[in-house]
Amino acid sequence: MKRIISILMALISVISVYAFSEEAIDGVVYRIQYEHAEVMSLSEESNPDFVIIPESINYNGVTLPVEYILDKAFYCNYWLTGIELPSTIKHIGNDAFYGCISLKGITLPDSLELIQNNAFADSGIENIAFKSTSCPEFFDIASSFKGLTLKNISFPKNI
């Protein structure tokens, strides 16, 4: 019996390592991972027109960097006119800003490593600014910016 209890306790501890929590802070829902936080969506009661994603959040006394914007995080959010991304963002997921028709511009931080399919497709983005001297990886660059009418794309002066 003690052996069965020991095995069950070991399984529970392994499962808890892979579990995640959700936390809403200032109208943004984050998925809490072991070493970082991920933007999931806006909370149901929140429809801000401008969103500031912080570099980190505090969860149960632990400071976690915000590194990911998950798939469909702001999908078809018609109210979103602006967003400020922190220098900690590494990954923008599939359809993250798809259909955000009121969003006119975005500045992509130098920490950005990956932009997935349809990340900005069919949104209202007209202006994109890259802060990095190196280009992030794209799964499919054509789909990431599909349907945009770009007026301006800016890069750092040292490129």
Contacts in CASP RR format, 6 or more apart in sequence:
PFRMAT RR
TARGET T0000
AUTHOR 0000-0000-0000
METHOD contacts of the structure
MODEL  1
MKRIISILMALISVISVYAFSEEAIDGVVYRIQYEHAEVMSLSEESNPDF
VIIPESINYNGVTLPVEYILDKAFYCNYWLTGIELPSTIKHIGNDAFYGC
ISLKGITLPDSLELIQNNAFADSGIENIAFKSTSCPEFFDIASSFKGLTL
KNISFPKNI
17 34 0 8 1.000
20 31 0 8 1.000
20 32 0 8 1.000
20 33 0 8 1.000
21 31 0 8 1.000
21 32 0 8 1.000
21 59 0 8 1.000
22 29 0 8 1.000
22 30 0 8 1.000
22 31 0 8 1.000
22 32 0 8 1.000
22 40 0 8 1.000
23 29 0 8 1.000
23 30 0 8 1.000
23 32 0 8 1.000
23 37 0 8 1.000
23 57 0 8 1.000
23 59 0 8 1.000
24 30 0 8 1.000
24 43 0 8 1.000
25 57 0 8 1.000
27 42 0 8 1.000
27 43 0 8 1.000
27 45 0 8 1.000
27 46 0 8 1.000
27 48 0 8 1.000
28 39 0 8 1.000
28 41 0 8 1.000
28 42 0 8 1.000
28 43 0 8 1.000
28 46 0 8 1.000
28 51 0 8 1.000
28 53 0 8 1.000
29 39 0 8 1.000
29 40 0 8 1.000
29 41 0 8 1.000
29 42 0 8 1.000
29 43 0 8 1.000
30 37 0 8 1.000
30 38 0 8 1.000
30 39 0 8 1.000
30 40 0 8 1.000
30 57 0 8 1.000
30 59 0 8 1.000
30 66 0 8 1.000
31 37 0 8 1.000
31 38 0 8 1.000
31 40 0 8 1.000
31 70 0 8 1.000
32 59 0 8 1.000
32 64 0 8 1.000
33 64 0 8 1.000
35 64 0 8 1.000
36 64 0 8 1.000
36 65 0 8 1.000
36 66 0 8 1.000
36 67 0 8 1.000
36 68 0 8 1.000
37 56 0 8 1.000
37 57 0 8 1.000
37 59 0 8 1.000
37 64 0 8 1.000
37 65 0 8 1.000
37 66 0 8 1.000
37 67 0 8 1.000
38 66 0 8 1.000
38 67 0 8 1.000
38 68 0 8 1.000
38 69 0 8 1.000
38 70 0 8 1.000
39 53 0 8 1.000
39 66 0 8 1.000
39 68 0 8 1.000
39 69 0 8 1.000
39 70 0 8 1.000
39 73 0 8 1.000
40 70 0 8 1.000
40 73 0 8 1.000
41 70 0 8 1.000
41 72 0 8 1.000
41 73 0 8 1.000
41 74 0 8 1.000
42 48 0 8 1.000
42 51 0 8 1.000
42 74 0 8 1.000
42 77 0 8 1.000
47 77 0 8 1.000
47 79 0 8 1.000
48 79 0 8 1.000
48 80 0 8 1.000
49 79 0 8 1.000
49 80 0 8 1.000
49 81 0 8 1.000
49 82 0 8 1.000
49 102 0 8 1.000
50 80 0 8 1.000
50 81 0 8 1.000
50 82 0 8 1.000
50 83 0 8 1.000
50 84 0 8 1.000
51 74 0 8 1.000
51 80 0 8 1.000
51 82 0 8 1.000
51 83 0 8 1.000
51 84 0 8 1.000
52 83 0 8 1.000
52 84 0 8 1.000
53 66 0 8 1.000
53 69 0 8 1.000
53 83 0 8 1.000
53 84 0 8 1.000
53 85 0 8 1.000
53 86 0 8 1.000
53 89 0 8 1.000
54 66 0 8 1.000
54 86 0 8 1.000
55 65 0 8 1.000
55 66 0 8 1.000
55 86 0 8 1.000
55 87 0 8 1.000
55 88 0 8 1.000
56 63 0 8 1.000
56 64 0 8 1.000
56 65 0 8 1.000
56 66 0 8 1.000
56 88 0 8 1.000
57 63 0 8 1.000
57 64 0 8 1.000
57 66 0 8 1.000
58 64 0 8 1.000
65 88 0 8 1.000
66 86 0 8 1.000
66 88 0 8 1.000
66 89 0 8 1.000
67 88 0 8 1.000
67 89 0 8 1.000
67 90 0 8 1.000
67 91 0 8 1.000
68 89 0 8 1.000
68 90 0 8 1.000
68 91 0 8 1.000
68 92 0 8 1.000
68 93 0 8 1.000
69 85 0 8 1.000
69 89 0 8 1.000
69 91 0 8 1.000
69 92 0 8 1.000
69 93 0 8 1.000
69 96 0 8 1.000
70 93 0 8 1.000
70 96 0 8 1.000
71 93 0 8 1.000
71 94 0 8 1.000
71 95 0 8 1.000
71 96 0 8 1.000
71 116 0 8 1.000
72 94 0 8 1.000
72 95 0 8 1.000
72 96 0 8 1.000
72 98 0 8 1.000
73 93 0 8 1.000
73 96 0 8 1.000
73 97 0 8 1.000
74 80 0 8 1.000
74 83 0 8 1.000
74 96 0 8 1.000
74 97 0 8 1.000
74 100 0 8 1.000
75 95 0 8 1.000
75 96 0 8 1.000
75 97 0 8 1.000
75 98 0 8 1.000
75 99 0 8 1.000
76 98 0 8 1.000
76 99 0 8 1.000
76 100 0 8 1.000
77 99 0 8 1.000
77 100 0 8 1.000
78 99 0 8 1.000
78 100 0 8 1.000
78 101 0 8 1.000
78 102 0 8 1.000
79 102 0 8 1.000
80 97 0 8 1.000
80 100 0 8 1.000
80 102 0 8 1.000
80 103 0 8 1.000
81 102 0 8 1.000
81 103 0 8 1.000
81 104 0 8 1.000
82 103 0 8 1.000
82 104 0 8 1.000
82 105 0 8 1.000
82 106 0 8 1.000
83 97 0 8 1.000
83 103 0 8 1.000
83 106 0 8 1.000
84 107 0 8 1.000
85 106 0 8 1.000
85 107 0 8 1.000
85 108 0 8 1.000
85 109 0 8 1.000
86 109 0 8 1.000
87 109 0 8 1.000
87 110 0 8 1.000
87 111 0 8 1.000
88 109 0 8 1.000
88 111 0 8 1.000
89 109 0 8 1.000
89 111 0 8 1.000
89 112 0 8 1.000
90 111 0 8 1.000
90 112 0 8 1.000
90 113 0 8 1.000
90 114 0 8 1.000
91 112 0 8 1.000
91 113 0 8 1.000
91 114 0 8 1.000
91 116 0 8 1.000
92 112 0 8 1.000
92 114 0 8 1.000
92 115 0 8 1.000
92 116 0 8 1.000
92 119 0 8 1.000
93 114 0 8 1.000
93 115 0 8 1.000
93 116 0 8 1.000
93 119 0 8 1.000
94 116 0 8 1.000
94 117 0 8 1.000
94 118 0 8 1.000
94 119 0 8 1.000
95 117 0 8 1.000
95 118 0 8 1.000
95 119 0 8 1.000
95 121 0 8 1.000
96 116 0 8 1.000
96 119 0 8 1.000
96 120 0 8 1.000
97 103 0 8 1.000
97 106 0 8 1.000
97 119 0 8 1.000
97 120 0 8 1.000
97 123 0 8 1.000
97 125 0 8 1.000
98 118 0 8 1.000
98 119 0 8 1.000
98 120 0 8 1.000
98 121 0 8 1.000
98 122 0 8 1.000
98 123 0 8 1.000
99 121 0 8 1.000
99 122 0 8 1.000
99 123 0 8 1.000
99 124 0 8 1.000
100 120 0 8 1.000
100 123 0 8 1.000
100 124 0 8 1.000
100 125 0 8 1.000
101 122 0 8 1.000
101 123 0 8 1.000
101 124 0 8 1.000
102 124 0 8 1.000
103 123 0 8 1.000
103 124 0 8 1.000
103 125 0 8 1.000
104 124 0 8 1.000
104 125 0 8 1.000
104 126 0 8 1.000
104 127 0 8 1.000
105 124 0 8 1.000
105 125 0 8 1.000
105 126 0 8 1.000
105 127 0 8 1.000
105 128 0 8 1.000
105 129 0 8 1.000
106 120 0 8 1.000
106 125 0 8 1.000
106 127 0 8 1.000
106 128 0 8 1.000
106 129 0 8 1.000
107 128 0 8 1.000
107 129 0 8 1.000
107 131 0 8 1.000
108 115 0 8 1.000
108 128 0 8 1.000
108 129 0 8 1.000
108 130 0 8 1.000
108 131 0 8 1.000
108 132 0 8 1.000
108 136 0 8 1.000
109 131 0 8 1.000
109 132 0 8 1.000
110 131 0 8 1.000
110 132 0 8 1.000
110 133 0 8 1.000
111 132 0 8 1.000
112 132 0 8 1.000
112 136 0 8 1.000
113 136 0 8 1.000
113 137 0 8 1.000
114 136 0 8 1.000
114 137 0 8 1.000
114 138 0 8 1.000
114 139 0 8 1.000
115 136 0 8 1.000
115 137 0 8 1.000
115 138 0 8 1.000
115 139 0 8 1.000
115 144 0 8 1.000
116 138 0 8 1.000
116 139 0 8 1.000
116 144 0 8 1.000
117 139 0 8 1.000
117 140 0 8 1.000
117 143 0 8 1.000
117 144 0 8 1.000
118 143 0 8 1.000
118 144 0 8 1.000
118 146 0 8 1.000
119 144 0 8 1.000
120 128 0 8 1.000
120 144 0 8 1.000
120 145 0 8 1.000
120 148 0 8 1.000
121 143 0 8 1.000
121 144 0 8 1.000
121 145 0 8 1.000
121 146 0 8 1.000
121 147 0 8 1.000
121 148 0 8 1.000
122 146 0 8 1.000
122 147 0 8 1.000
122 148 0 8 1.000
123 148 0 8 1.000
124 148 0 8 1.000
124 149 0 8 1.000
125 145 0 8 1.000
125 148 0 8 1.000
125 150 0 8 1.000
126 148 0 8 1.000
126 149 0 8 1.000
126 150 0 8 1.000
126 151 0 8 1.000
126 152 0 8 1.000
127 150 0 8 1.000
127 151 0 8 1.000
127 152 0 8 1.000
127 153 0 8 1.000
127 154 0 8 1.000
128 150 0 8 1.000
128 152 0 8 1.000
128 153 0 8 1.000
128 154 0 8 1.000
129 153 0 8 1.000
129 154 0 8 1.000
129 155 0 8 1.000
130 153 0 8 1.000
130 154 0 8 1.000
130 155 0 8 1.000
130 156 0 8 1.000
131 156 0 8 1.000
132 156 0 8 1.000
133 155 0 8 1.000
133 156 0 8 1.000
133 158 0 8 1.000
133 159 0 8 1.000
138 144 0 8 1.000
END
